[in-house]
Every structure is written in C-alpha cells, then in structure tokens.
Amino acid sequence: SLDQWVGTISLKELSEEFIIKKVSEGESRNTINISDLMTPKSSALCLDYEAFNTLSILQFVQSLKNHDTTHCVVAHKNELNGIISANHIAKRLKIDTHSIEHITFKYLFSLVSNT
C-alpha cells in the first residue's frame, strides 16, 4: 500500500556522482545509507492510474513535460501499482538514449516534440 512505500531509488541516485555529492557535504562514503540517496515519498511524482490510463504515450509524456524527474509512481485507491521510467518509455519509442545518462520526463518531452 502507499502507506508502506517510503520512496524510490534509481541508478541515477546510486551513481558515483550522487555519492561524491554526499561525500562533499561531509558524509563518509562508508556511512551513506540507501535512505540518504533515495527520493522520499514526499518529493516523488505520484499519479493516480485513473488520471492517465486512457492517454496515449505522447499525451502522457506531454502531461509530465514540466517534471525533471526520471520516474513516476503509479497508484490507485491507496495501492502502489508500479513505477514508470522515462528511460523505459524512450526505449519503447525507439529513441536513442545511449549518449544520455539519465532521461527525465522533461527531457523526454523535448525529444518527442522534436520528432
């Protein structure tokens, strides 16, 4: 259920870049916890399944064009249903993402709107 969900973590947050940032803030590399790197529930993008289940992929991406996040949590009636990744959508649309380390919905929209 959504009550048990505490946050999300992706490869972006587990990257060396994020760890170096934490170390530069004074934390020891050996004491950094997953919770230090995760996006907390309060900051995560969470959409109700009913709000977008009839949208096309393009409409869905357009609806998230202002979100500089890599993932979107999907829930319905207080149940966690899944996570949508901007990178996964890009791959399904056969958009070349090899030169881009972390695809956000905002960036994905710019790619889709230019095609």
ZAVEX-377806 format. One line per 8 residues: number of its first residue (from 1); their letters; for each residue x, y, z of C-alpha. Coordinates in pm, 1 decimal. Layout:
<romis>
NUM = A = X,Y,Z; ...;
</romis>
This chain:
<romis>
1 = SLDQWVGT = 0.0,0.0,0.0; 103.0,363.5,-33.2; 131.0,385.8,344.7; 421.0,137.8,341.3; 603.8,299.6,47.8; 883.0,529.7,168.7; 1045.8,642.8,-155.3; 1217.2,547.2,-477.5;
9 = ISLKELSE = 1574.3,494.0,-581.3; 1712.7,457.4,-931.0; 2051.1,415.0,-1093.0; 2072.6,794.3,-1106.3; 2067.9,816.2,-727.1; 2308.5,523.0,-696.0; 2556.7,681.6,-936.8; 2904.7,786.0,-834.6;
17 = EFIIKKVS = 2801.1,1148.0,-893.2; 2541.6,1135.8,-615.3; 2778.1,958.1,-376.9; 3052.2,1214.7,-441.9; 2798.5,1489.7,-368.7; 2718.7,1332.2,-30.8; 3089.2,1294.7,49.1; 3147.9,1660.8,-42.6;
25 = EGESRNTI = 2869.9,1750.2,204.5; 3077.9,1589.9,479.3; 2946.7,1233.7,491.1; 3178.8,935.7,491.8; 3137.2,706.4,191.6; 3109.4,408.4,429.5; 2820.6,557.0,627.2; 2594.7,663.3,338.2;
33 = NISDLMTP = 2265.6,473.7,358.5; 2016.0,398.5,82.7; 1773.7,633.6,258.1; 2031.9,912.8,214.0; 2017.9,865.7,-163.6; 1652.0,784.2,-223.0; 1385.3,1026.8,-336.4; 1147.1,1037.5,-39.5;
41 = KSSALCLD = 778.3,976.3,-87.7; 706.6,1342.8,-13.8; 920.2,1452.2,-312.8; 832.2,1176.8,-558.7; 598.9,1220.3,-852.0; 293.9,1002.6,-790.1; -4.2,979.7,-1023.4; -335.4,803.4,-986.9;
49 = YEAFNTLS = -376.9,534.8,-1251.0; -726.1,658.1,-1336.5; -586.9,1002.3,-1423.3; -390.4,878.4,-1723.0; -491.0,521.4,-1814.8; -667.6,636.5,-2133.4; -387.1,866.8,-2252.4; -159.9,784.3,-2543.0;
57 = ILQFVQSL = 213.7,769.0,-2469.6; 259.2,1112.4,-2629.0; -22.3,1259.7,-2420.1; 126.1,1103.0,-2107.3; 472.4,1247.1,-2181.9; 315.4,1586.6,-2257.9; 138.3,1580.0,-1922.0; 475.7,1535.1,-1748.2;
65 = KNHDTTHC = 672.8,1782.5,-1962.7; 747.2,2010.4,-1665.3; 877.6,1734.1,-1438.9; 1253.4,1698.0,-1416.9; 1229.5,1350.6,-1268.8; 1324.2,1010.4,-1407.3; 1038.5,805.6,-1260.1; 670.5,835.1,-1184.8;
73 = VVAHKNEL = 497.2,621.6,-924.4; 155.6,486.5,-1022.3; -110.4,426.4,-757.6; -481.0,364.4,-738.1; -707.2,361.8,-434.1; -409.8,381.1,-195.6; -238.4,82.8,-360.3; 101.1,111.5,-525.0;
81 = NGIISANH = 63.2,-23.7,-878.6; 404.5,37.8,-1031.0; 668.8,279.5,-1149.5; 702.6,432.3,-1495.3; 1052.4,518.2,-1611.8; 1115.4,795.8,-1864.9; 1408.8,591.8,-1994.5; 1188.4,286.4,-2048.4;
89 = IAKRLKID = 936.5,493.9,-2244.4; 1220.0,632.8,-2459.2; 1342.9,279.8,-2533.4; 990.4,161.0,-2620.7; 961.7,457.2,-2859.8; 1298.1,352.3,-3007.7; 1463.1,681.7,-2915.6; 1842.2,654.6,-2898.6;
97 = THSIEHIT = 1936.9,723.5,-2536.4; 2291.7,585.3,-2533.3; 2455.0,928.1,-2503.8; 2224.9,1037.3,-2218.7; 2289.1,902.8,-1871.8; 1957.4,986.3,-1703.9; 1639.4,1057.5,-1901.8; 1385.5,1282.2,-1729.8;
105 = FKYLFSLV = 1025.5,1328.6,-1839.8; 1107.1,1691.5,-1920.7; 1394.3,1585.2,-2146.5; 1189.1,1303.3,-2297.9; 922.2,1556.7,-2392.5; 1183.6,1768.7,-2570.3; 1296.0,1460.5,-2766.6; 942.0,1355.1,-2857.9;
113 = SNT = 829.4,1705.7,-2953.8; 1126.8,1742.5,-3191.5; 1040.0,1431.1,-3391.8;
</romis>
